[in-house]
Amino acid sequence: MSDYLLTQIINYGAPLFGLILFLAALGLPLPASILLVAAGAFSQQGILNGFALATFGLVGVVAGDAIGFGMGFYARKWVSDRIEVSPTWKNARDTFKARAGMAVFLTRFLLTALAVPTNWIAGGSGIPFRRFLIYDTLGELTWILLYGGLGYLFGSQWELVGEFIKNFGGLIMGLFIVGAGVWLWNKRLKNIENAKHKVPET
């Protein structure tokens, strides 16, 4: 898949690269991060125009994220009409809204596996689209400059960099899941402890 897409990007240039990132942002299983590293390497070798790749790529991925946000926004009423919203869900939604900017920003380049569901949740949580768009654009620009820059820096060794990023992403995701589990467990224990020591009202 990666080899085929890279060949097509070399043949058709930055517009196709932007389209691929757009489709990846919608949730299609495309190796966007690997392609970005490779694009940076090909830019360093003079095969592709780095500025055009970055521009089309940023426009494509942000457009895909915006559509994901819209899907969550318009599905919100449909879900609430059919599913009883529990206090736990409301709590989770309010917590997400309070930290939505950081969640959107970090899932663009660090926890990329969570980017698409974060777009849906952001749309469904009711945060302003402008706020989402600012953090999304900053995060995606960081992703493009960081991953593309690594490809540009290492040039012909980009495949090793891509392999490292793939493994590093899995490690970060695993640590995030473990950390989230520990945090939730501690929070639950604190709630139980507080309930035990709560003085009954008279």
N, C-alpha and C positions, 0 to 999 in steps of 0.2 A: 504493500500500500504506500509506504513512505517513498520508495524508489519511483513508483509510478507517478505519484503526485509531484515529486521533485522534478521529474522529467517534464511534466506538463507546465510547471511554474517556469522552468527555463525557456520553454517554447512560447508561452503566452504572457509571461511577465507578471508585473505587480497586480493588475486587475484580478487575475485568477487567484493570486495569493490572498487578496482581500476577500474574495468570495469564499475561499476555503475557511478562513478564520471566521467569517460570518456564519457559515454552516456549523462549524465547531461550537460557536457560541450558542447556537440553537439546541445543541445537545447531540449532534451527530458524532459518532465515535471516530474522529479524525485525529491524527497525531500532530496537533497544532504546535505544541511546544518544540517537538523535534524539528518540524518544518521551519520554525522560526530560527532555531539555531543554525540549520542548514542555510537558510536565506542569508543570515549574517555572514556565513563563511563564503557563500557565492558572491556576496557584495564585496567582500575583501579581495576576492580574486578577479573582480571586474566583470563577472558574468552577468550580474544583475545590478540594478540601480538601488542602492540602499535607502535613499530618501523616498523614492517612489514606493518601495516595499513597506517602509514604516508608515507612510501616509495612507496607502490603500488598506494596509493591515489594521491600522487603528480605526479607520472609518468602518471597516467591515465588522470587526469584533464588537465595537461599541453599538453598532446598529443591531447586531444579533442579541446583545445583552438587553438593549432597549425593548426588543420584541418579547424577550423572556419576561421582563418586568411587566409589560402589558398583558401577557398571558396570565400572570399571577393576579394582576389588578382586576381584570375582567372575570376571572374565575372565582374571585373572592365571594361575590354575592351568590353565585351558583352553589358554592360549597356551604356557605352559611345557611342557605335555604333548605339544604338537604341533610346537613350534619349538625347535631346539637353541639354548640361550642362550649366546652367544659371550662371551669375556672383555671385548670392547669394550662390549657391551650391559650387562654387569654393572658395568663402570666407569662408564658413563653413568648407570645407575640409582643407584649409590652417590653420585655427584656430585650428582644431583638431590635425593636424600634429605638431603644435607648443607645444601642451599640451598632446600629445598622451601617453607619459610615465606615467604621473600622472593619466590620465583617465583609462588606463589599470590597473594600480596598485590598484586604489580605487574600481573599479568595481569587483575586485576579492573577496573582503571580506566585503565591506561597502554597495555598491550599486549593490548587486549580481544580481538583476533582469535585469540589463543592461549589464551583462557580455557577453552574446552571441552576441547581436547586436554590442557591442563594438569590438568584435573579427572581425566581418564582415567589419565594418567601418575601422578598423585599416588596414586590408588587402587591402581594396579598396582605402585607402588614399595614399598608396605608401610609408609608413614608412618602414625602413629596418626590415626584419624579426628578425635579431639578437637583435635589440633594443626592439621589441615587446616581444621576448622570455625572455629577462632579467627581464623586469618589470612584465611580466606575472608570471614567476617562483617565484619572490619575493612576489608578491601579493597572489598567491595560497599557498605558504608556510606560509605566515602570516595567511591566512584563516584556514589552517589545524591546525596550532599550537594554534590559538586563540580559535576556536570553539571546536576542540578536547580537548584542555587544559581545557576549561570550563566543558566539560563532565567528564573529568578525575577528576577535582577538586570537582565537586558536586556529582559524583558517582550515587547513586540510585535516586537522585533528577533531573536527566538529562531531564526528560520529562517537568518539570517546566522551566528549562533553555531553552529547545527547543521552548516552547510556548512563552517565553519572546523574544527570538531571532526573531521568526516569527513576532510578534507584533512590535518589535523595527525596523525590516527591513521595514515594511510598513510605520512606522512613518518617518524614514529617507528618504524613497522614496518620500513620500508626501512633506516633507520639501524641498527636492531637486527640485521637480517640481515647487513648489511655488517660490523658490529662483531663479530658471532659468527663470521663467516667469517675475519676477520683474526685473531681470537683462536685459533681452531682451527688456522689455518695456522702461526702462530707457535709454538703448542704442538707441532705436528708437527715443525717445523724443530728445536726444542730437543731433542726426543726423538731425532731423527736425529743431531744433534750430540753428544748424550750417549752414544749407542751407538758413535759413532766413537772417542770418547775413553775408552771403558770399558776398563779393563785386564783382559785375559783371566785367568781363574782358573787357578792351577797345581795 
